Amino acid sequence: MDRIISFILSLSLLLGGWCAALGVSLNERRGKSPVDPSCGEILRGVSRYYQMADGTAVAAFGSAEGIGTRLSDDGGQTWHDEQTAVPNDGRILANYWFCEFENRLYLAYRAIGDTPEGYYTSLRIHVSGDGGKSWRFHSVITENLEPDHSFRGVWEPCLGEMNGKLVCLYANDSTAVTTQQNIESLTWDGGKWTDRRIVSNGERHHSRDGMPVWTALSRGGYACVIESTTYRDAGYPFVIRLLYSPDGQHWTPPRDIYIPSTKNSKAAAPGIAELPDGRLIVTFQTDEDKEEKGDGVSVSKIICTTQKIPALLLGRGSFTAPEKLYPEAYDSCSLWGAVGYFGGALYYGSYTALGEATVRIPVTGGTVC
């Protein structure tokens, strides 16, 4: 089986190079974007939106008490009273990620902070057995201590179901592990997190690979998007790359899917979702349109595969030209977004110039708006 999978992964690289060599320009291959954000509806005060199987929506946000959650029965139009899902223990809490698995709702997050012993980072989970009404501590996915107090460790958990098990992908730049940054995975075996695997080895392509987001594909296999610094010496601090796995254990090397249109610009913080017709949506933040550079002027954009192309073959020419996700009023800044497809609509939430906001774009017949 391993030989067959290795052949498939090698074939993907060969075909990718062949497609790139075709005498067709990138813009000609891209086609027209199916996304019209002007159709979108803004849900104010929400940056992390998730919808459970029964249609109930849950949102996560930071508060003085820790990580708070709210529930909605009408797709985010109105919200019930706040619940404290994760109490404040003095650490910095961030990178919230929901996943419903085996009738439980899981909330993964990052808990970090400096200590007398060194800089501590950890990825943790709280769980709810009653649809987000109450929460309890579940487990520490992984943790790291840097004795020299360097700002390195484990980051950005992305939780989901893979081969019938709960799996977390995350970034790891611990000094004991790498000189760059890896994307790694761990699997919950019912009692502990185990089976650590390197999904993307940053040292192999001179990159601090980060912010992994992945999804299961309807036709089988898994797709993961990351931000990568592999072209930083060429003037692109961060670009978006994609990996594919047929089985969740063996992954292709990262392939470019978005490089900023201007030098010294970055595309970062990606998200990915599959539409009902099998096309893939990828989101990211970028400062490519601004003279000033940095997170403070970055805005959220979306690209979409032009056809139902197997993830194994996806590359830069497989996607539409980027479109901004938010209306002009939010255009000065929108950061650290997350995207998902729920109940006939695409939801993208982030931290914007006007506060936390999620844009809801209806999906009809597989086409966004």
FENRA-V104239 format. One line per field, one symbol per residue. ss: DSSP state (2 for helix, 1 for strand, 0 for the rest). burial: + if it has 16 or more other C-alpha atoms within 10 Angstrom, else -. A space follows every 50 residues. Layout:
# FENRA-V104239
ss->???
burial->???
This chain:
# FENRA-V104239
ss->02222222222222222222000002222200000022201111000111 10000011111110011111110000000000111110000111111111 10011111111111100111111111110000000111111111110000 00011111111100111111110000000011111111000011111111 02222001011111110000011111110002220000111111100000 00001111000000001111111100000111111100000000222011 11111000002220022210001100022200011111111100111111 1100111111111100110
burial->----+--++--++--+--+----------++-+++-+--+-++-++++++ ++---+++++++---+++++++--++--+---++++-+--+-++++++++ +---++++++++++---+++++++++++--+++-+---++++++++---- ++++++++++++---++++++++++----++++++++-----+----+++ ++--+++++++++++++---++++++++++-+---+++++++++++-+-+ ++++++++++---++++++++++++--+++++++++++------+-++++ ++++++---+++++++++++++++++---+++++++++++++-+++++++ +++--++++++++--+-++
